[in-house]
Amino acid sequence: MKIIILGAGQVGASVAGALVSEANDITVVDTDVKRLQELQVRLDLRTVAGQASHPEVLLRAGAEDADMILAVTNSDETNMAACRVAATLFHTPTKVARVRAVEYLNYPQLFSAQAFDVDVLISPEQLVTNYVQRLIEFPGALQVLDFARGLVQLVAVRTYHGGPLVGRELRELREHMPGVETRVVALFRRGQSIVPQGDTVIEANDEVFFIAATKHCRAVMSELRRLDNPYKRITIAGGGNIGKRLAMALENAYQVKLIEHNAGRARAIAEELHNTTVLHGDATDEELLREENIEECDIFCALTNDDEDNILSAMLAKRLGARKVMALINRAAYTDLMESGAIDIAISPQQTMIGSLLAHIRRGDVAVVHSLRRGAAEAIEAVAHGDHKSSHVVGRAIEDIKLPAGVTIGAIVRGDQVLIAHHDTVIQAEDHVILFLVDKKRIHEVERLFQVGVTFI
């Protein structure tokens, strides 16, 4: 696929890295020549220096025959204008724009074909807000991801010594929970993937990914780890777009405090929020955290725009007694380093956003994509079409489908019915099939499985 990425910042560079690894033809446009040079040294792609919304720059980037434009510059206006130019002059099939300002997002008609003509609208801040909110709703989970309109969830947890199933085989999970259907789709032990089988023995500190109907996820979690008490007291560091949105989403159900270092912004946020205590101060100030009884905090969310501040404030809050801490970290190297140490959950905004982009890049009918484990693994929701003659999967039992190595079918959603996958489950046309890929490099093999041909011999 020929894709033009407008913007070589953290988002653009992360997306470029993810897409180049899948043998796409990538061109990156930015006004910063040095940044483009650094990107070209690391990745096999083309670069074009210039203003992303200018027609001649898009022409030099190859917009005439591009399959997709990803406008992810730091300017909402540039992203929107670039989509309009690409549609009007080059008839680009798919136009994706990152838009951050709520003032635009509140008016969806701005993105229609008659206006800026944006096919896919992405708000990274809202995606991260939703992601953090899910983690708060499921205390103890490392990740919580939705599929099939929220009917199914994929949950990652870390097992603990003395847990109900630790030291036991996976097949005993069903015996412990009669009437609750679930499937462990992946297991990572000391960073290495282990293919889950019925006789696989769970050990303490395993990272377990399981899939279940949303209503059963808490019950399954309780078998793999001690269920954490629900969170009540939440402290948010940073009153930017993400921090403010999260406080707004949580303030009616939790006791929320928000710390913002800018006095003017703190006052503005205090006027917008009704049930949140807004504090003017520095979240890395030990005295302030002590004064605000951080030791009584159930979860501390460091969500400023500065990686170092987020890391320091989260580590400080943890040392002072906060029950759980999470930090928003843009740099991948920092994320891997911190999540194995004092920070409970490190959130990568790029990985959160890349999944929503990949759903529009995957071949075949792919409804949802979630990028996992820093982009190495992937969970997808693919829709099965055709019949026994034209499809590799329709009309076949799972045991008869030649799945690539490391690929597991976890669940099938048929209408509003959730079916946890078993070896004899037969896939029907229009089923939504949820798969886990331990190795994302297998994605093209999975895509071919779900593509419909005239006939297969």
C-alpha positions as CSV (number, residue, x, y, z in Angstrom):
1,M,0.0,0.0,0.0
2,K,1.3,3.5,-0.9
3,I,0.9,5.7,2.1
4,I,1.9,9.4,2.7
5,I,2.4,10.4,6.3
6,L,2.2,14.1,6.9
7,G,4.2,15.0,10.0
8,A,7.5,13.5,11.3
9,G,6.9,14.1,15.0
10,Q,6.5,11.4,17.6
11,V,3.2,10.2,16.2
12,G,4.3,10.3,12.5
13,A,7.6,8.6,13.2
14,S,6.0,5.8,15.3
15,V,3.3,5.2,12.6
16,A,6.0,5.2,9.9
17,G,8.1,2.6,11.8
18,A,5.0,0.3,12.3
19,L,4.0,0.5,8.6
20,V,7.5,0.2,7.0
21,S,8.0,-3.1,8.8
22,E,5.0,-4.4,6.9
23,A,6.5,-3.7,3.5
24,N,4.3,-0.6,2.7
25,D,5.6,2.1,0.4
26,I,5.9,5.0,2.8
27,T,6.7,8.7,2.2
28,V,7.0,11.2,5.1
29,V,6.5,14.9,4.7
30,D,7.6,17.5,7.2
31,T,9.1,21.0,7.3
32,D,11.9,19.9,9.6
33,V,14.7,18.6,7.3
34,K,16.9,17.4,10.2
35,R,14.0,15.3,11.6
36,L,13.4,13.8,8.1
37,Q,17.1,12.9,7.8
38,E,17.1,11.1,11.1
39,L,14.0,9.2,10.1
40,Q,15.5,8.2,6.8
41,V,18.6,6.8,8.5
42,R,16.5,4.5,10.7
43,L,13.8,3.5,8.3
44,D,13.5,2.4,4.6
45,L,11.2,5.2,3.4
46,R,11.1,8.4,1.2
47,T,11.0,11.9,2.7
48,V,9.8,15.2,1.3
49,A,10.6,18.6,2.9
50,G,7.8,21.1,2.8
51,Q,4.4,22.3,4.1
52,A,2.1,19.3,4.3
53,S,-1.0,21.0,3.0
54,H,0.6,22.6,-0.1
55,P,-0.5,21.0,-3.4
56,E,3.0,21.0,-4.9
57,V,4.5,19.3,-1.8
58,L,1.8,16.6,-1.9
59,L,2.5,16.1,-5.6
60,R,6.2,15.6,-4.9
61,A,5.3,13.1,-2.2
62,G,3.4,11.0,-4.8
63,A,-0.2,12.0,-3.9
64,E,-1.4,11.3,-7.5
65,D,-1.4,7.5,-6.9
66,A,-1.3,7.3,-3.1
67,D,-3.8,4.9,-1.4
68,M,-3.9,6.8,1.8
69,I,-2.9,10.1,3.4
70,L,-2.2,10.1,7.2
71,A,-2.2,13.8,8.3
72,V,-0.7,13.7,11.8
73,T,1.2,17.0,12.0
74,N,0.9,19.1,15.2
75,S,-1.5,21.5,13.5
76,D,-5.2,20.5,13.3
77,E,-5.7,23.1,10.6
78,T,-2.9,21.8,8.5
79,N,-4.2,18.2,8.8
80,M,-7.7,19.2,7.8
81,A,-6.6,21.4,4.9
82,A,-4.3,18.6,3.6
83,C,-7.2,16.1,3.5
84,R,-9.3,18.6,1.5
85,V,-6.4,19.2,-0.9
86,A,-5.8,15.5,-1.4
87,A,-9.5,14.9,-2.0
88,T,-10.0,17.8,-4.4
89,L,-6.8,17.5,-6.5
90,F,-5.7,13.9,-6.2
91,H,-8.9,12.0,-5.3
92,T,-7.0,10.1,-2.6
93,P,-9.2,7.1,-1.6
94,T,-8.6,7.2,2.2
95,K,-7.8,10.4,4.2
96,V,-7.0,10.2,7.9
97,A,-6.6,13.3,10.1
98,R,-5.4,13.8,13.6
99,V,-7.5,16.4,15.2
100,R,-7.0,17.4,18.9
101,A,-9.1,20.5,19.5
102,V,-12.5,19.8,21.0
103,E,-13.7,23.0,19.3
104,Y,-13.5,21.1,16.0
105,L,-14.5,17.7,17.2
106,N,-17.8,19.0,18.5
107,Y,-18.9,19.7,14.9
108,P,-18.6,16.4,13.0
109,Q,-20.2,18.0,9.9
110,L,-16.8,19.8,9.4
111,F,-15.3,16.5,8.3
112,S,-17.9,15.5,5.8
113,A,-17.2,15.1,2.1
114,Q,-18.8,18.5,1.5
115,A,-16.4,20.2,4.0
116,F,-12.8,19.0,4.8
117,D,-13.5,15.5,3.5
118,V,-11.8,13.4,6.2
119,D,-12.6,9.7,6.0
120,V,-11.1,8.7,9.4
121,L,-10.9,11.2,12.3
122,I,-8.4,10.3,15.0
123,S,-8.1,12.1,18.4
124,P,-5.1,10.5,20.2
125,E,-6.0,12.3,23.4
126,Q,-9.5,10.8,23.4
127,L,-8.1,7.3,22.6
128,V,-5.7,7.6,25.5
129,T,-8.4,8.9,27.8
130,N,-10.6,5.9,26.9
131,Y,-7.7,3.5,27.4
132,V,-6.9,4.9,30.9
133,Q,-10.5,4.9,31.9
134,R,-10.8,1.2,31.0
135,L,-7.7,0.4,33.2
136,I,-9.3,2.3,36.1
137,E,-12.6,0.4,35.7
138,F,-10.6,-2.9,35.8
139,P,-8.2,-2.6,38.8
140,G,-5.2,-4.9,38.4
141,A,-5.4,-5.3,34.6
142,L,-2.4,-4.3,32.5
143,Q,-4.6,-3.9,29.4
144,V,-8.3,-3.9,28.6
145,L,-9.3,-3.9,25.0
146,D,-12.8,-3.9,23.4
147,F,-14.0,-5.9,20.4
148,A,-17.4,-6.4,18.7
149,R,-19.0,-3.2,19.9
150,G,-17.9,-3.9,23.5
151,L,-19.4,-7.4,23.7
152,V,-16.0,-9.0,24.1
153,Q,-12.8,-7.9,25.9
154,L,-9.2,-9.0,25.7
155,V,-7.6,-8.5,29.2
156,A,-4.0,-8.8,30.1
157,V,-3.1,-9.5,33.8
158,R,0.1,-10.5,35.6
159,T,-0.4,-13.5,37.8
160,Y,0.9,-13.5,41.4
161,H,2.3,-16.0,43.8
162,G,-0.5,-17.8,45.6
163,G,-3.2,-17.0,43.0
164,P,-6.0,-19.6,42.6
165,L,-4.6,-21.0,39.3
166,V,-0.9,-20.4,39.7
167,G,0.9,-23.8,39.6
168,R,-2.1,-25.4,37.9
169,E,-2.8,-26.3,34.3
170,L,-4.8,-24.0,32.1
171,R,-7.5,-26.6,31.5
172,E,-8.5,-26.3,35.2
173,L,-9.7,-22.7,34.5
174,R,-13.0,-24.2,33.2
175,E,-13.4,-26.4,36.2
176,H,-13.0,-23.4,38.5
177,M,-15.7,-21.5,36.7
178,P,-18.5,-23.7,35.5
179,G,-20.7,-21.7,33.2
180,V,-18.1,-19.0,32.4
181,E,-16.5,-19.3,28.9
182,T,-13.0,-17.9,28.4
183,R,-9.9,-18.7,26.5
184,V,-6.2,-17.8,27.2
185,V,-4.9,-16.7,23.8
186,A,-1.3,-15.8,24.8
187,L,1.1,-16.2,27.7
188,F,4.4,-14.4,28.1
189,R,7.0,-15.6,30.7
190,R,10.1,-13.5,31.3
191,G,9.5,-11.7,28.0
192,Q,9.2,-14.9,26.0
193,S,6.0,-16.2,24.3
194,I,4.6,-19.5,25.3
195,V,1.9,-21.1,23.2
196,P,-1.0,-21.8,25.7
197,Q,-2.1,-25.4,25.7
198,G,-4.5,-27.2,28.1
199,D,-1.5,-28.7,30.0
200,T,0.4,-25.4,30.2
201,V,1.1,-24.7,33.9
202,I,0.7,-21.0,35.0
203,E,3.5,-19.5,37.0
204,A,3.7,-16.4,39.2
205,N,4.6,-13.3,37.2
206,D,3.3,-14.7,33.9
207,E,1.6,-12.1,31.7
208,V,-1.6,-13.7,30.6
209,F,-3.9,-12.5,27.8
210,F,-7.4,-13.9,28.0
211,I,-10.6,-13.2,26.0
212,A,-14.1,-13.5,27.3
213,A,-17.6,-11.9,27.1
214,T,-17.3,-8.5,28.8
215,K,-19.7,-9.6,31.6
216,H,-17.4,-12.5,32.6
217,C,-14.0,-10.7,32.5
218,R,-13.9,-9.8,36.2
219,A,-14.7,-13.4,37.2
220,V,-11.8,-14.7,35.0
221,M,-9.4,-12.1,36.5
222,S,-10.2,-13.3,39.9
223,E,-8.9,-16.8,39.0
224,L,-5.6,-15.5,37.7
225,R,-4.8,-12.8,40.3
226,R,-6.2,-11.4,43.5
227,L,-8.9,-8.9,42.5
228,D,-7.8,-5.4,43.5
229,N,-10.4,-3.4,45.5
230,P,-12.2,-0.9,43.2
231,Y,-10.4,2.5,42.9
232,K,-12.1,5.4,44.7
233,R,-9.4,8.1,45.1
234,I,-7.7,9.2,41.9
235,T,-5.0,11.8,41.4
236,I,-4.2,13.2,37.9
237,A,-1.0,15.0,37.2
238,G,-1.4,17.3,34.2
239,G,-4.3,19.4,33.1
240,G,-3.7,19.1,29.4
241,N,-6.2,17.6,26.9
242,I,-5.9,14.1,28.3
243,G,-5.8,15.0,32.0
244,K,-8.8,17.3,31.8
245,R,-10.8,14.8,29.7
246,L,-10.1,12.0,32.1
247,A,-11.1,14.1,35.1
248,M,-14.3,15.1,33.3
249,A,-15.1,11.4,32.6
250,L,-14.4,10.2,36.1
251,E,-15.4,13.0,38.5
252,N,-19.0,11.9,39.0
253,A,-18.0,8.3,40.0
254,Y,-14.7,8.8,41.8
255,Q,-12.9,11.3,44.1
256,V,-10.7,13.1,41.7
257,K,-7.8,15.5,42.3
258,L,-6.0,17.2,39.4
259,I,-2.6,18.9,39.7
260,E,-1.7,21.6,37.1
261,H,1.4,23.7,37.2
262,N,0.1,26.6,35.0
263,A,-2.0,28.9,37.2
264,G,-4.1,30.3,34.4
265,R,-5.0,26.8,33.1
266,A,-5.7,25.5,36.6
267,R,-8.2,28.3,37.1
268,A,-9.8,27.6,33.7
269,I,-10.1,23.8,34.5
270,A,-11.6,24.5,37.9
271,E,-14.3,26.5,36.2
272,E,-15.1,23.7,33.8
273,L,-15.0,20.8,36.2
274,H,-17.7,20.5,38.9
275,N,-16.6,17.6,41.2
276,T,-12.8,17.7,40.8
277,T,-10.4,19.3,43.2
278,V,-8.0,21.3,41.0
279,L,-4.6,22.1,42.6
280,H,-2.1,24.6,41.3
281,G,1.4,23.1,41.8
282,D,4.1,20.8,40.5
283,A,3.3,17.0,40.6
284,T,7.0,16.4,41.3
285,D,6.9,18.4,44.5
286,E,7.2,16.0,47.4
287,E,5.8,18.4,49.9
288,L,2.6,19.0,47.8
289,L,2.0,15.3,47.4
290,R,2.4,14.8,51.1
291,E,0.0,17.6,51.9
292,E,-2.6,16.1,49.6
293,N,-2.3,12.7,51.4
294,I,-0.9,10.8,48.4
295,E,-0.6,7.7,50.5
296,E,-4.4,7.5,50.5
297,C,-4.5,7.6,46.7
298,D,-5.7,4.5,44.9
299,I,-4.2,5.4,41.5
300,F,-1.9,8.2,40.5
301,C,-2.1,9.0,36.7
302,A,0.9,11.1,35.4
303,L,-0.4,12.6,32.1
304,T,1.6,15.7,31.4
305,N,3.3,16.4,28.1
306,D,6.7,15.7,29.6
307,D,8.0,12.2,29.8
308,E,10.6,13.0,32.5
309,D,8.0,14.7,34.7
310,N,5.6,11.8,34.3
311,I,8.2,9.3,35.3
312,L,9.5,11.3,38.3
313,S,6.1,12.2,39.6
314,A,4.8,8.6,39.3
315,M,7.9,7.1,41.0
316,L,7.6,9.7,43.8
317,A,3.9,9.0,44.3
318,K,4.7,5.3,44.5
319,R,7.4,5.8,47.0
320,L,5.1,8.0,49.1
321,G,2.5,5.3,49.3
322,A,0.2,5.6,46.3
323,R,-1.4,2.2,45.7
324,K,-0.9,2.1,41.9
325,V,0.8,4.5,39.5
326,M,0.7,4.9,35.7
327,A,2.6,7.3,33.5
328,L,2.1,8.5,29.9
329,I,5.5,8.0,28.2
330,N,6.2,8.8,24.5
331,R,9.7,7.4,24.2
332,A,9.6,3.7,23.6
333,A,12.9,3.1,25.3
334,Y,11.6,4.8,28.5
335,T,8.3,2.8,28.3
336,D,10.1,-0.6,28.3
337,L,12.5,0.5,31.1
338,M,9.8,1.9,33.4
339,E,7.2,-0.7,33.2
340,S,9.6,-3.3,34.5
341,G,10.4,-1.1,37.5
342,A,8.6,1.2,39.9
343,I,5.8,2.2,37.5
344,D,2.9,-0.2,37.4
345,I,1.6,0.8,33.9
346,A,3.4,2.7,31.2
347,I,1.1,4.1,28.6
348,S,2.3,4.7,25.0
349,P,0.0,7.1,23.2
350,Q,1.5,6.1,19.9
351,Q,0.7,2.4,20.3
352,T,-2.8,3.3,21.4
353,M,-3.3,5.3,18.2
354,I,-1.5,3.0,15.8
355,G,-4.1,0.3,16.4
356,S,-7.0,2.5,15.3
357,L,-5.0,3.4,12.1
358,L,-4.1,-0.2,11.3
359,A,-7.8,-1.2,11.0
360,H,-7.9,1.0,7.9
361,I,-4.7,-0.4,6.4
362,R,-5.4,-4.1,6.8
363,R,-6.5,-6.0,3.7
364,G,-9.8,-7.8,3.9
365,D,-12.6,-6.7,6.2
366,V,-10.9,-5.8,9.5
367,A,-13.2,-4.0,12.0
368,V,-10.8,-3.5,14.9
369,V,-7.0,-3.7,15.5
370,H,-5.2,-3.4,18.8
371,S,-1.4,-3.1,18.8
372,L,0.2,-5.0,21.7
373,R,3.5,-5.4,23.4
374,R,5.1,-2.3,21.9
375,G,3.8,-3.2,18.4
376,A,5.3,-6.7,18.3
377,A,2.0,-8.5,18.8
378,E,-1.5,-7.7,17.5
379,A,-5.1,-8.5,18.2
380,I,-7.6,-8.1,15.4
381,E,-11.3,-8.5,14.7
382,A,-11.8,-9.8,11.2
383,V,-15.2,-10.3,9.5
384,A,-15.6,-13.6,7.6
385,H,-17.3,-13.3,4.2
386,G,-18.2,-15.7,1.3
387,D,-18.9,-19.4,1.5
388,H,-17.1,-22.8,1.7
389,K,-15.9,-22.4,-1.9
390,S,-14.8,-18.8,-1.8
391,S,-13.4,-18.5,1.7
392,H,-10.5,-20.2,3.6
393,V,-12.5,-20.0,6.9
394,V,-16.3,-19.9,6.3
395,G,-17.9,-23.3,6.8
396,R,-14.8,-24.7,8.4
397,A,-14.1,-25.9,12.0
398,I,-11.2,-24.0,13.6
399,E,-9.2,-27.2,13.8
400,D,-9.4,-27.5,10.0
401,I,-8.1,-23.9,9.4
402,K,-4.4,-23.6,8.6
403,L,-3.6,-20.8,11.0
404,P,-0.1,-19.4,10.9
405,A,2.3,-20.2,13.7
406,G,1.6,-18.1,16.8
407,V,-1.9,-17.2,15.7
408,T,-4.9,-18.0,18.0
409,I,-8.6,-17.6,17.4
410,G,-10.0,-16.5,20.7
411,A,-13.7,-15.8,20.2
412,I,-16.4,-15.5,17.5
413,V,-19.2,-13.0,17.7
414,R,-22.3,-14.0,15.8
415,G,-24.9,-11.2,15.9
416,D,-25.1,-10.5,19.7
417,Q,-23.9,-14.0,20.6
418,V,-20.4,-14.5,22.0
419,L,-18.8,-17.9,21.2
420,I,-15.5,-18.7,22.8
421,A,-13.5,-20.6,20.2
422,H,-13.1,-24.4,20.5
423,H,-11.4,-26.8,18.1
424,D,-14.8,-27.9,16.6
425,T,-16.4,-24.4,16.4
426,V,-17.5,-23.8,12.8
427,I,-17.1,-20.2,11.4
428,Q,-20.1,-18.9,9.5
429,A,-20.4,-16.0,7.0
430,E,-20.5,-12.6,8.6
431,D,-19.0,-13.9,11.9
432,H,-16.6,-11.5,13.6
433,V,-13.5,-13.5,14.4
434,I,-11.1,-12.2,17.1
435,L,-7.6,-13.4,16.7
436,F,-4.3,-12.9,18.6
437,L,-1.0,-12.7,16.8
438,V,2.1,-13.3,18.9
439,D,4.2,-12.2,16.0
440,K,2.7,-9.3,13.9
441,K,4.9,-10.3,10.9
442,R,2.3,-13.1,10.4
443,I,-0.4,-10.5,9.6
444,H,-0.3,-10.9,5.8
445,E,-1.0,-14.6,6.2
446,V,-4.0,-13.9,8.4
447,E,-5.2,-11.2,5.9
448,R,-5.1,-13.8,3.1
449,L,-7.2,-16.2,5.2
450,F,-10.0,-13.7,5.3
451,Q,-9.9,-12.4,1.7
452,V,-12.6,-13.8,-0.5
453,G,-11.7,-15.3,-3.9
454,V,-13.8,-16.5,-6.8
455,T,-13.2,-20.1,-5.8
456,F,-10.6,-22.1,-3.9
457,I,-9.5,-25.5,-5.2
